Amino acid sequence: MGNTPAQDDRSRYVWRDLLQRWSDEWLDPVLHEQERAEPFPAAVRRARWLGSTGATGEELDALEKRLGVSLPPSYRQFLLISNGWLNTTPDIHHILPAHEVGWTRDLDPELVTDWTEGYQGAERVGDEEYFLYGEAQSPTTLRPEYLPHTLKISHTPNATDVYLLNPCVLTPDGEWEAWYLAHWLPGAVRYPSFWDLMNGEYEDFHGER
């Protein structure tokens, strides 16, 4: 008998290992410079875990019903492991729990307006340039028309740094393109999936500590 989809996801997306390493490095005063350490609650430090209890299948079914879409596999599996998350980096303070996730156009209409107005009159980026990921990618290769349709999954107070999931670009296995949009970038750093984004963010965090 073959694996179920849930078993396949657990094998493919090793969230617990990645998130535990991330937690350990944030919370270790030797690995992480004390002056940059976040004031995490004592309970978080004792648990050595920056996440929370995983969402239930029923909670994620309710989220999908509210949104009217099926969540991308790596993001759904992440929420099953941890329904929300504290800092990934100093710039992203909170990955939202399932009940706070929503479409960017509803949660942050000003973000959509600011970026789409900023790109008015710009020539649309072609596929050859747009679907270039990794170090060769330029943050300016943004398609602002996708922004209203993105899912906002993080929040940082008083900042525009945000993680977005873009259902307008899908992989054959159902992953949505993932964006890191920031005030200091001339656009967004984009990844083929949420799993790829989080691994990229961890590598940046790991290299800067």
Sequence and secondary structure as in RCSB ss.txt:
>XXXX:A:sequence
MGNTPAQDDRSRYVWRDLLQRWSDEWLDPVLHEQERAEPFPAAVRRARWLGSTGATGEELDALEKRLGVSLPPSY
RQFLLISNGWLNTTPDIHHILPAHEVGWTRDLDPELVTDWTEGYQGAERVGDEEYFLYGEAQSPTTLRPEYLPHT
LKISHTPNATDVYLLNPCVLTPDGEWEAWYLAHWLPGAVRYPSFWDLMNGEYEDFHGER
>XXXX:A:secstr
    HHHHHHHH  HHHHHHHHHHHHH TTTS GGG     HHHHHHT SB     HHHHHHHHHHHTS   HHH
HHHHHH SSBS SBTTB  B  GGG EEHHHH HHHHHHHHHHTTT     HHHHT  STT  TT   GGGGGG 
EE B  TT   EEEEEEEEE TTS EEEEEE TTSSSEEEESSHHHHHHHHHHHHHHH 
